[in-house]
Amino acid sequence: MSVARVIEISSTSNKSFEDAIQQGLYRANKTLRGVKSAWIKEQTLRVEGEVITEYQVNMLVTFILDE
């Protein structure tokens, strides 16, 4: 039997939503052991005029707790 925990993290990129997700998961895996899944809760754009300057995702990351 395993027990999991869910945390919410926010990640940004100046390239794309996909890159923001990858960056967030990369960072989560540096700190957490046993990351199993992520659910993208929200996506937000930052704009200046007509130009997209930043992509942001808020995601719920699930990881297994150590025994």
trRosetta pair geometry for C-beta under 8 A, 3 or more apart (Angstrom, degrees):
i j d omega theta_ij theta_ji phi_ij phi_ji
2 64 5.0 -30 177 -144 130 116
2 65 7.5 159 -177 47 80 71
3 64 7.3 113 74 -156 42 66
3 65 4.9 -24 88 38 93 119
4 36 6.8 -67 -121 29 133 136
4 62 5.2 18 171 -176 133 98
4 63 6.5 162 -153 85 85 27
4 64 5.3 -52 -97 -96 78 51
4 65 6.7 -175 -109 -9 22 82
5 62 7.3 165 82 -148 36 57
5 63 6.1 -20 59 64 82 77
5 65 5.7 80 -17 -58 106 101
6 60 5.3 8 -177 180 111 105
6 61 6.9 157 -152 77 60 39
6 62 5.1 -25 -95 -94 81 73
7 32 7.9 -164 27 -75 135 148
7 60 7.3 164 82 -152 30 59
7 61 5.5 -20 62 59 82 92
7 63 7.7 -10 11 15 103 106
8 41 7.0 -17 -133 5 108 153
8 58 6.3 9 -176 180 105 95
8 59 7.1 169 -149 88 61 34
8 60 5.4 -34 -94 -96 72 67
8 61 7.7 155 -101 14 21 77
9 24 5.5 152 109 -162 122 111
9 27 7.6 -175 175 87 152 115
9 28 6.1 -148 3 -77 163 111
9 58 7.5 179 91 -150 36 55
9 59 6.0 -18 62 63 80 81
9 61 5.9 11 9 -5 113 122
10 24 7.5 -119 137 -110 15 126
10 56 6.4 2 -174 -174 99 104
10 57 7.2 174 -149 89 54 45
10 58 5.0 -23 -98 -100 82 74
10 59 7.9 151 -93 18 34 67
11 20 4.8 147 111 178 96 79
11 21 6.9 138 75 -89 137 22
11 23 5.1 165 -178 89 127 98
11 24 3.0 -118 -31 -68 152 103
11 27 7.1 170 -104 29 119 130
11 56 7.1 164 85 -150 40 60
11 57 5.6 -10 59 58 88 89
11 59 7.2 -13 13 14 108 111
12 20 5.6 -35 -146 -123 16 111
12 23 7.7 -51 67 81 34 145
12 54 5.4 -7 -169 -175 117 112
12 55 6.6 151 -156 80 62 50
12 56 4.7 -24 -98 -97 85 79
12 57 7.9 174 -83 19 40 63
13 16 6.2 -27 102 50 135 41
13 17 7.6 174 49 -95 121 14
13 19 3.9 153 -165 101 165 105
13 20 3.9 -131 3 -66 107 73
13 23 5.8 160 -71 2 106 140
13 54 7.2 149 77 -156 33 66
13 55 5.1 -18 64 60 84 101
14 53 6.7 -41 -131 171 93 50
14 54 5.7 -47 -95 -100 65 63
14 55 7.4 158 -107 14 15 81
15 18 8.0 -69 109 66 104 81
15 19 4.1 44 72 16 119 161
15 20 8.0 -173 59 -37 81 72
15 55 7.2 -68 69 22 45 126
16 19 4.6 102 54 6 80 99
16 20 7.0 -136 99 -4 47 85
16 55 5.8 4 168 11 16 165
17 20 5.5 -54 -151 35 36 114
17 21 6.4 38 151 -20 67 102
17 43 5.5 -4 -123 -138 130 128
17 55 4.9 -126 -72 176 54 137
17 57 6.0 98 -157 -60 83 115
18 21 5.8 -53 -152 34 31 112
18 22 6.4 30 151 -17 65 107
19 22 5.5 -52 -144 38 34 112
19 23 6.1 36 156 -20 66 106
19 55 7.2 100 59 64 93 133
20 23 5.8 -54 -145 37 29 112
20 24 6.3 30 155 -19 62 108
20 55 4.9 -132 -30 107 134 100
20 56 6.3 -176 -150 -124 154 22
20 57 4.6 142 118 5 123 105
21 24 5.8 -58 -150 37 29 111
21 25 6.3 22 157 -13 65 108
21 38 7.3 149 -160 111 98 147
21 40 6.7 -47 -101 -88 119 118
21 57 5.5 11 -72 40 73 166
21 59 6.9 93 -125 -50 81 150
22 25 6.0 -59 -146 41 28 106
22 26 6.1 33 155 -23 65 108
23 26 5.6 -52 -145 34 29 115
23 27 6.4 25 158 -15 63 107
24 27 6.0 -59 -149 38 28 106
24 28 6.2 29 154 -20 65 108
24 38 7.6 126 108 -146 117 154
24 57 6.4 -102 -16 76 150 111
24 59 5.9 117 129 33 154 130
24 61 7.8 -154 147 -61 105 127
25 28 5.5 -51 -141 36 33 113
25 29 6.3 32 159 -18 65 106
25 35 7.2 149 -156 148 83 155
25 38 6.1 -100 -89 -30 105 154
25 61 7.5 163 -107 -110 68 123
26 29 6.1 -62 -153 37 25 108
26 30 6.9 30 149 -25 61 103
27 30 5.6 -50 -155 25 37 115
27 31 6.9 14 156 -2 66 108
28 31 6.3 -74 -156 46 33 98
28 32 5.4 -21 171 27 76 118
28 35 5.7 100 124 -97 113 146
28 38 7.8 147 38 -84 164 124
28 61 5.1 -136 -147 -146 157 168
28 63 7.7 -163 164 -53 112 129
29 32 6.6 -66 -106 61 27 79
29 35 5.4 -90 -89 13 79 143
32 35 5.4 93 99 -60 116 96
32 61 7.2 146 41 131 162 132
32 63 4.7 -110 164 -81 130 171
33 63 6.9 119 83 -179 39 126
33 64 7.7 -64 113 68 77 81
33 66 6.8 44 75 -62 130 101
34 63 4.7 109 93 -174 83 85
34 64 3.6 -99 166 49 139 89
34 65 7.5 -120 73 -26 153 14
34 66 7.5 -175 -12 -63 141 64
35 38 7.7 7 179 -50 110 95
35 61 6.1 -36 -139 -180 106 110
35 62 7.4 115 -156 82 58 49
35 63 4.7 -42 -92 -94 50 100
36 62 5.2 -52 62 100 97 98
36 63 6.3 154 4 -108 82 39
36 64 6.2 78 -33 -30 122 92
37 61 7.5 172 92 -151 47 47
37 62 4.7 10 56 43 88 115
38 59 4.9 17 -178 167 108 131
38 60 6.7 158 -156 80 57 49
38 61 5.0 -15 -103 -101 89 69
38 62 7.3 -158 -75 15 40 75
39 59 6.3 160 76 -160 42 78
39 60 4.6 -6 54 54 98 102
39 62 7.9 53 -8 -20 95 103
40 43 6.6 17 168 -52 120 95
40 57 5.7 -57 -140 -164 101 119
40 58 7.7 108 -164 76 58 49
40 59 5.1 -40 -103 -101 50 96
41 57 8.0 122 46 176 67 75
41 58 4.8 -57 68 102 109 93
41 59 6.0 171 6 -107 87 31
41 60 5.7 87 -45 -20 116 92
42 57 7.0 158 85 -156 55 50
42 58 4.2 17 50 42 101 110
43 55 7.3 -21 -166 -171 94 89
43 56 7.2 151 -158 84 47 56
43 57 5.4 -16 -102 -102 71 76
43 58 8.0 -142 -65 22 33 70
44 55 7.8 147 81 -163 50 44
44 56 4.4 -18 64 65 96 106
44 57 7.8 179 22 -79 71 31
44 58 7.7 44 -3 -13 108 96
45 52 5.5 -67 -163 -132 117 103
45 54 7.2 147 -163 82 49 56
45 55 6.2 -22 -106 -106 67 60
45 56 7.5 -172 -79 22 20 81
46 52 7.3 101 73 -163 52 62
46 53 5.0 -63 103 67 97 95
46 54 3.9 15 40 52 119 100
46 55 7.9 -126 19 -57 80 23
46 56 6.9 67 -23 -15 98 111
47 50 7.2 -22 -175 -144 120 12
47 51 6.5 150 -157 78 76 42
47 52 5.6 -47 -99 -101 80 47
47 53 6.3 147 -120 7 23 89
48 51 5.4 -20 66 65 80 98
48 53 5.1 55 -3 -38 102 132
52 55 7.1 29 168 -60 122 82
